[in-house]
């Protein structure tokens, strides 16, 4: 199931933001017993590099990521840590 959630996140981010680079780390196992884990939601870290973030504030970048995965938030994702950069920032 974890691989399925990771792929769901990857597919949505790729479709919406066309990233130059995308890494998704599933840390769900580290949060076993946590309320979010009990409800089935996973804990993920996303490192994403995309032109879509150019001239955007940190909050605007995070909103773009959350908008892309919005339909699976709170069902498949309990916590999402985001590092969003432009290609010029790496």
C-alpha positions as a printed Julia matrix, in Angstrom:
90×3 Matrix{Float64}:
  0.0    0.0     0.0
  2.86   2.36    0.75
  4.22   2.05   -2.8
  0.74   2.81   -4.12
  0.5    6.01   -2.07
  3.97   7.1    -3.17
  3.03   6.5    -6.8
 -0.24   8.4    -6.37
  1.72  11.4    -5.05
  4.33  11.07   -7.81
  1.7   10.9   -10.56
 -0.19  13.97   -9.34
  2.93  16.09   -8.84
  4.35  15.06  -12.22
  1.08  15.87  -14.0
  0.48  19.24  -12.31
  4.02  20.62  -11.87
  6.2   18.86  -14.48
  9.17  18.65  -12.11
 12.77  18.52  -13.29
 13.48  16.44  -10.19
 11.19  14.67   -7.73
 12.01  12.54   -4.69
  9.35  11.19   -2.37
 10.38   9.61    0.92
  7.83   7.53    2.82
  8.42   7.87    6.56
  5.16   6.24    7.59
  6.88   3.38    9.41
  8.57   5.87   11.75
  5.14   7.09   12.87
  3.49   3.77   13.7
  1.06   4.24   16.56
  0.57   7.94   15.75
 -3.07   9.02   15.35
 -2.58   9.79   11.66
 -0.96   6.44   11.03
 -3.84   4.68   12.79
 -6.31   6.27   10.38
 -4.28   5.01    7.41
 -2.63   8.27    6.34
  1.07   8.18    5.58
  3.92  10.56    6.41
  5.92  11.74    3.4
  8.79  14.06    2.54
  8.76  15.6    -0.94
 11.83  17.14   -2.55
 10.67  18.75   -5.77
 12.41  20.99   -8.31
 10.19  22.68  -10.88
 10.0   25.8   -13.01
  6.45  26.22  -11.7
  7.95  27.58   -8.46
  9.75  30.46  -10.17
  8.81  33.84   -8.64
  6.65  32.13   -6.01
  6.88  32.58   -2.25
  7.38  29.57    0.0
  3.68  29.53    0.86
  2.69  29.74   -2.81
  5.01  26.83   -3.62
  3.54  24.71   -0.86
  0.02  25.56   -2.05
  0.89  24.34   -5.54
  2.05  21.02   -4.09
 -0.99  20.7    -1.81
 -3.32  21.57   -4.7
 -1.76  18.79   -6.78
 -2.37  16.16   -4.09
 -5.5   17.7    -2.59
 -7.83  14.83   -3.42
 -5.72  12.35   -1.41
 -4.83  14.59    1.55
 -6.19  13.31    4.89
 -7.1    9.98    3.3
 -3.77   8.67    1.95
 -1.54  11.43    3.38
 -1.53  12.49    7.0
  1.66  14.59    6.95
  3.61  16.1     4.08
  6.96  17.84    4.44
  7.83  19.85    1.33
 11.11  21.19   -0.05
 10.21  23.03   -3.24
 12.87  24.74   -5.36
 13.41  26.07   -8.86
 16.17  24.6   -11.03
 18.22  27.77  -10.38
 18.12  27.15   -6.62
 19.77  23.73   -6.6
